[in-house]
Amino acid sequence: MMMKTKKILWFWLAYWLFGALQAQSLPTERLTASALQLKIRHLQTTGRVLYVAAHPDDENTRLLTYLANEKGFETAYLSLTRGDGGQNLIGEQQGVEVGLIRTHELLAARRVDGAQQFFSTANDFGYSKSPEETLQIWDKEKVLSDVVWLIRKFRPDVIITRFSPTLGGTHGHHTASAQLALEAFEKAADPTVFPEQLKEVQIWQPKRIFWNTSSWFFRNNDFKESDFLKLDIGLYNPLLGLSYGEIAGRSRSQHKSQGFGAAEFRGEILEYFQLLAGEKPQTDIFENLDFSWQRIHTPEKEANDKQNLQKIATLEQKVAQIYQTYRADSPQDSIEPLLELLKALETLPDNFYRNKKIKQIEEIILHCAGIYVEALTPEAYLAAGDSLKVQANLIKRLPVELKWKEVCLLFADKEELNYLGSCVFNPELNKNSEFKLQTLLPADFPLSQPYWLEKEGTLGMFEVARRDWIGEPENLNPIFVRFVLEIGKGENKRTFTVDRNIYQKTTDPVRGELHLPLRIVPPVSVSFSESSLIFTQNQPKRLKVTLRAQRDGTKGRLFLKNYFDSPEAVSPDMIYFQIAPQSLGFDFAKKGQEKSFWIEVTPPKGLRQNLLTAEVQLQGLAANEFASPIEGRNFTKISYEHLPEIVYFPQAKVKLLRPDLTLIPLQKEAPNSEKKQNYSRKIGYVRGAGDKVAQAIEGMGYEVVMLDLPNLSLEELAGFQAIVVGIRAFNTQDFLATQNEKLWLYAQNGGRLIIQYNNSYDLVTKKITPYDLQLSRDRVTEEKAQIEILEPQHPILQSPNVITAADFEGWVQERGLYFPNTWDNAFTPLLRMQDKGETPKEGALLVANYGRGLIVHTSLSWFRQLPADVVGAYRLWANLLAAPLP
């Protein structure tokens, strides 16, 4: 049977306005019979808790696990940021790519512990030492609006913060997150605060807000257990076969990019709570709070008010009875009483809790029925204008009364919706039933770009187009398949609509079955071989441009644009980089075809910093018909085994720099003198936790070789002008516990050894250098912190570039991190810096002679500055690589 267009349009609008809350969708998890029994037990409570902190990994997974599984509360973690400013232990990604990785790690953690995941539009701009700085860089009013919106939408009974709104000693983002939660706790109930939200949500007042504290926060003060409410969350759940400490360890271990693998605890685990606002309990944080079904009651003046109260009490008893009579070996036996419960519940007046229970019961019925539905496509990546083919599959795996009534493909197409598919039949037991769907994607269908990256944001905020997206961890999929099913018999039979996202199913020989979600990609992707070109001379450089077709029959022209990447006014006499050729034609017959072109970029004679971008103009059906040019976008994939494949589409661009930067001239042989200076321009690199420093050095014109240090001899190492140790290498590379002395011998024999920062925790050896050097947690986070040069005449600061305070202008995110705070007298500190209100720190750049060579330990954040093309960072790095030897 076919639905009318208006009805389909209503479905679409409801989906976008309310997301998954309005669509019945089978969870992706495969529930065991005992886990399903636990879900039925959870029907008996209406409790809701919101946990608030600043970043991925801040959440207390032990408490979330307990609340979601033992108490049965709808539990959510609101991470104000996606962790974009953090570090990456498992790869080279930084910035928004780290945010994408951590978003999916949080989702993986929630799949383990059973909680939900929310985000605000705040951007993690990097480490901050004060809430004042944080709220200045974040748009405080906008982030507060996000938190109020999510409180009004989620309606928690209790809010719990990970951090104190007043106690210091932690990250500025942390303290700010608690301050915002506390302020939103009060303002969510005020109709004069963000009144525009009340068109879609209602005001809401949580009962209490707590700080979830521990002795760690009081490490510099006395921690008295008697001052706090306590909760033992280390219980064992026989239905899951695990304690909550065990589940929490597995959840925490999903934060792999941060190296947060955690132990699985068994036995008593005490959590402590301090009331921040709201009704004061005496012994229990949930004391005197009503989580019963009586909350479904909406007070009315009508005569049937008492009748509804009695009906609710009867329904509560019915839920308890269904739980007691549930049989793990025959879950379908619970369908009929659940259908009766659902029918009775729908006769009650409309109510937030009533609607939530209806949704929960529907999901439980679908699980009890043993139904599996999926929507598969042969291709995961399609471009606008492509043909979309979908196979809708349904399997009835238990003997239940089931009719497949309808299937439809829903997607936006210029204010209307396409609807395809109709079927009415009774599926056979344990046999696959399938239905084929096919349609064309609209020519203007938007890319599957993560919604918070669609627009250009600021240092502290993402720009999000629609309020109803705020809080969502991922995009709401605009293309999905809707299954319409009928379950049950007689007067209790019911129609269910089950929405499924569309996937391509593949099989990996090692990992097994994989699901790739359908994504809409650019018709032609554009990528450059380099993210930046640095010109140290006036000679041109070649740059490779690669085009890849994402659909059949794609032809057109690529235009290369050259812009000034600076705030200075553009005047007619300003000289641009010369690009040749400035446009290129392409003609691809088949999807997946790729073609690379070489262009030549010639720098101007003066110092310049420009931006090279691309535009794509596609040819239409007629030979002389061309569409309007569109921005050239890269097609970037991020793949790790513990995550689904992540895709996004950044602008295709290259920074062009003609900086004031001098390198030591290339010499085939070292000068013939007693103090030989090795200027081979060949740099060895010891890989660390993942950074792009090696690529930046290569971009300067050096040859960079990744070193397999355990298998290299001293004679082989001697051929390198310098050896650089990557960030956190002494945290991640076990071989450095024994190979560190080989690096020292390299330096002793006349080499330059440059060691970048390491975390003071979890070092494979504390002997980073042959001289004593103690790492600390000291860092300077203000990227504009004043720099004092302690030894201005030191050779490293004089040649080949004279380094001044001006070279520290334009730095991004921070100055440096994990500075040494004590060191051997052999080291000479070259720089002094400090954040406001703190003591000066001199451990950012230490230099020591060692035999005939040199050892440099630097905690400056090169891994951020060099990829960001900070010219002063390049100038100082060029000096380090060519530092004069003793």
RAKA-V579007 format. One line per field, one symbol per residue. phi: phi as a letter, one per 30 degrees, with the letter a starting at -180 (. if undefined). burial: I if it has 16 or more other C-alpha atoms within 10 Angstrom, else O. A space follows every 10 residues. Layout:
BEGIN
phi: ???
burial: ???
END
This chain:
BEGIN
phi: .cddeddddd eddddddcid dccdbddddc dddddddddd ddedbcdbbc cbacbejddd dddeddddcd diddcbcccd bcidddcbdc acdbiddddd ddeddddddd ddcidcbbbc cdcddjdbcb dddeddddde dddddddded ddddhddbcb cdbddbddib dddddddddd ddddedddcc ddchdddddb bcdacddbbc cdcadedcdc bdcceddbdb bdccdccddc ibdddddddd dedddddcic ebdcdbjdbc ccbcdcajdd dcbbdceicc cddddddceb cddddddddd dddddedddd ddddcdcdda dddddddddd ddddddddee aededddedd deddeddddi dbbabcbdbd cbcejddccb cccbbccbdb dbbccabbcc adahicbdbb jaabacdddi bdcbbcbaac dedcddddde ddcdcdccec bdccdbdddd jddbddddba ccccbcbjbi dcdbcccccb dcbccbbcdc didbccddbc cddbcbbcdb dabcccbddd bcbccccbdc adicblbccc cbcdcadddd ceddccdccb dcbbcbacdb ejdbbcbccc ccdddddbbb bcbbbcccdd dddccbdddb ddbdcccbbb ddbddcbabd ddabdcbcdd bccdedbdbd edadcdcdbd icccbcdcdk acdedddddd jdccbdcced ccdddddddc dacccddhdd cbcedddcce dddddededj cccccddbdd chddadcdbd cdacdbcdac cddcedccdd bdcdedccbd cdcbdddcdi dciadaahdd cbaddddcdc bbaadeicdd bccdbcbbdb icbbbccbcd dddcddddhd dddddddddd dceede
burial: OOOOOOOIIO OIOOIOOOIO OOIIIIOOOO OOIIIIIIII IIIIIIIIII IIIIIIIIII IIIIIIIIII IIIIIIIIII IIIIIIIIII IIIIIIIIII IIIIIIIIII OIIIIIIIII IIIIIIIIII IOOIIOIIII OOIIIIIIII IIIIIIIIII IIIIIOOIOO IIIIIIIIII IIOIIIIIIO OOOIOOIOOO IIIIIIIIII IIIIOOIOOO OOOOOOOIII IOIIIIOOOI OOIIIIIIII IIIIIIIIOO OOOIIOOOIO IIIIIIIOOI OOOOIIOOOO OOIIIIIIOO OOOOOOOIIO IIOOIIOIIO OIIOOIOOOO IIIIIIIIIO IIIOIOOIIO OOIIIIIIII IIIIIIIIII IIIIIIIOII IIIIOIOIII IIIIIIIIOI IIIIIIIIII IIOOOOIIII IIIOOOIOOO OOIIIOIOOO IIOOIOIIII IIOIOOOOOI IIIIOOOIII IIIIOIIOII IIIIIIIIOO OOIIOIIIII IIIIIOOOOO OOOOOIIIII IIIIIIIIOO IIIIIIIOOO OOIOIIIIII IIOIIIIIII OIOIOOOOOO OOOOOIIOIO OOOOOIIIOO IOIOOOOOIO IIIIOOOIII IIIIIIIIIO OOOOOOOOOO IIIIIOOIOO OOOIIIIIII IIIIIIIIII IIIIOOOOOO OOOOOOIIII IIIIIIIIII IIIIIIIOII OIIIOOIOIO OOOOOOIIII IIIIIIIIII IIOOOIIOOI OIIIIIIIOI IIIIIIIIII OOIIOOIIIO OOIIIIOIII IIIIIIIIIO OOOOIIIOII IIIIOOIIII IIIIIIIIII OOIOOOIIII IIIIIOOOOO IIIIIIIIII IIIIIIIIII IIIIIIIIII IIIIIIIIII IIIIIO
END
